[in-house]
Every structure is written in C-alpha cells, then in structure tokens.
C-alpha cells in the first residue's frame, strides 16, 4: 500500500508542476489555489502517507488504509476539477467541490484513525 501511495503521489507531483509551469508561462494565476491543493493534498500528503505506510506495514494492510486510498484518490480529482470549474466562473460547481472535499477529508480521517488505532502494534 505504501508504494501505491508513493506512485499516485508522484502523478500528483507531475500534475502540480505542469499546472504551475503552464500558469507561469501564460501569466494566468487564477487557478493557483487548485495548483496548491494538488501539490499539498496530492503530492506532499500522499508521499508522506506512503512513507509512513512503508515504515509501518501493519497499518498499510488494514481496511482503513484501502478506504483512505480510494476516498482520497477519487475525491481529490473531483475536488480539484470542480474547484477549477468554479474559479472559471461556474458557481454551480460548488456542489461537486463539497462532495470531492468531503471524500478527501473522510479519507484523511480514515488514515488518522488507522494510525491511532494501530499505534500499539506499530511501535
């Protein structure tokens, strides 16, 4: 599971860097919040989760780890695409922003519960 998180984190890194590159060349920074969220919730957070699961493989083997993986990686793209659509001037996308953000947050809560629940086994 740790390697799965690291691999997907690397994809978010590429997306985030390309977004920043294109925004810089075009001097169009209205999507900077999307760029920041892709880099922080995609690359940085998931890379750290992957390292943590590599260090603590017992936590990586739990159902909570799988729940986190799928909620985070289904919710974050919904969140980011809808956020970009909203910043492009379509306020109706706010509903999808809420759905994607909620999925991502619930996934991260599953990660936290997983670590706190399995702390004794991991130490």
MIVO-927501 format. One record per residue: residue in three letters; x, z, y of N, C-alpha, C in turn. Coordinates in steps of 0.02 Angstrom, whole numbers, plus 50000, padded with zeros to 5 digits. Layout:
% residues N
ALAXZYXZYXZY
...
% end
This chain:
% residues 123
UNK500415000049940500005000050000500435000050063
UNK500995003650061501435003750119501674996850138
UNK501864992950088502094986150102501534981750129
UNK500924982750106500344979050133500264980450207
UNK500314986850226500264988650297500834985650337
UNK501434985750311502004982850347501944975350355
UNK501694972050304501604964750308501084962950361
UNK500514966250360499994964650409500214966650479
UNK500594972150485500864974250550501304968650578
UNK501694965550536502134960150558501734954250584
UNK501164952850553500734947450578500464949250647
UNK500264955550656500034957650722500604957250774
UNK501214958750753501784958050798501844950850823
UNK501804946150777501864939150795501294937150842
UNK500684939150827500114937550870500214940650939
UNK500404946950942500504950351006501054947151048
UNK501604945451016502164942351052501964935451077
UNK501624931551036501404924951057500894925451114
UNK500454930351111499974931351166500354932851231
UNK500834937351228501224939051287501614933051313
UNK501894929151269502274923251287501834918151323
UNK501244916751294500784911951324500524914451391
UNK500344920851394500104923651457500634923251511
UNK501254924551493501804924251541501924917251567
UNK501934912351522502044905451542501474903051587
UNK500854904751568500274902551607500144906851669
UNK500504912451674500384917251727499644919151731
UNK499364920251672498654922151665498634928751626
UNK498554934151662498624940751632497964944451622
UNK497404940851625496764944151617496654946851546
UNK497054944351498496984946751429497514951951411
UNK497844954751461498364959851448498114965751407
UNK497494968151418497254973651375497194971651301
UNK497014965451289496974963051219497684962851190
UNK498144960151228498844959851207499114966851191
UNK498964971651234499204978551224498894981651161
UNK498244980551151497914983351092498174980151027
UNK498294973651028498574970350969499254973350952
UNK499664974351003500334977150991500314984450969
UNK499884988351000499864995550984499464997150921
UNK498854994650917498434996050858498614991650799
UNK498894985750813499084981250759499794982450736
UNK500264980650778500974981150759501214988350752
UNK501214992050806501534998650806501185003550758
UNK500535004150764500175009050722500225007250648
UNK500105000950631500114999150561500814999250531
UNK501324997750572502004998250547502175005550531
UNK501975010050575502085017250562501705019650500
UNK501095017350493500695019150434501045016550371
UNK501295010450374501645007650316502265011650298
UNK502635013850348503235017950335503025024650305
UNK502505027650333502265034050307502045033450235
UNK501675028150220501455027150150502035025550104
UNK502555022350130503145021150089503495027850074
UNK503525032150124503845038650114503435043350070
UNK502775042650072502325046950035501865042749992
UNK502125040149937501735035549895501105038549865
UNK501085045149857500475048249830499885047049877
UNK499995047349941499465046049991499275038649991
UNK499745034349977499615027149978499165025049920
UNK499135029049868498745027249809498025029749812
UNK497825032749866497155035549871496645030349894
UNK496015032049881495465027949905495455027849981
UNK495625033450012495645033650086496135028750115
UNK496695027550082497185022650106496875015650105
UNK496515014050052496185007550048495625006850099
UNK495245012250108494715012150159495025010950228
UNK495565014450243495905013450307496135006250315
UNK496465003650264496724996850268496174991850285
UNK495634992150248495104987150258494714988150323
UNK494554994350339494194995450402494614993450462
UNK495244995250461495694993750517495784986150524
UNK495894982850468496064975750470495464971050472
UNK494874973650463494264969850478494024971450549
UNK494074977850568493834980050633494264977650691
UNK494924977850683495364976150739495284968850762
UNK495254963950716495144957050740494464956250775
UNK493944959450748493294959150782493354962050852
UNK493664967850856493764971350919494154966850968
UNK494704963950947495134960150992494814953551014
UNK494504950050968494174943650986493594945051033
UNK493194950051017492624951651061492864954051129
UNK493404957851131493674960151195493904954251238
UNK494234949451206494454943451242493854939551268
UNK493334938951227492724935351248492404939051307
UNK492394945651303492114949651357492504948651422
UNK493174948851418493594947751477493544940651503
UNK493324936051461493224929151483492574928351521
UNK492184933751526491584933451566490934933751528
UNK490964935651464490354936151424490214943351406
UNK489824946951447489694954051434489304955351370
UNK488984950251342488624951151279489094952851221
UNK489724951351229490214952751176490354960251170
UNK490114964251218490224971451217489964974651152
UNK489424972151125489154974851062489654974051006
UNK489964968151001490474966950950491104971050962
UNK491274972151025491834976551042491714983451012
UNK491114985951022490934992650996490964992950921
UNK490734987750887490744987550814491464987550789
UNK491874982950816492574982450794492974988750810
UNK492864991450869493224997650888493025003450843
UNK492385003950828492155009250784492455008650714
UNK492475002650688492775001650622493515003650622
UNK493865001850675494575003450680494675011050685
UNK494275014250726494325021550734494165025150669
UNK493645023050634493465026250571494035025250520
UNK494335019350521494915018150477495485022850492
UNK495625023950556496165028450575495995035750558
UNK495365037550563495155044250542495255045050466
UNK495115039750428495245040050355495985041150342
UNK496415038050381497135039050374497315046350388
UNK497055049150443497205056050461496955060850407
UNK496355059850384496075064150331496495063550268
UNK496715057550252497135056450194497775060550199
UNK498105060350256498735064050263498615071550261
UNK498115073950297497985081150297497755083550229
UNK497355079650195497105081650129497665081750077
UNK498125077050082498655076350032499315079450053
UNK499335083150107499955086050133500295090350082
UNK499915094250044500225098649994500565094549939
UNK500245089249918500535085149865501135081249890
UNK501155079949956501685075749983502315079549998
UNK502255085950010502835089950031503325091049975
% end
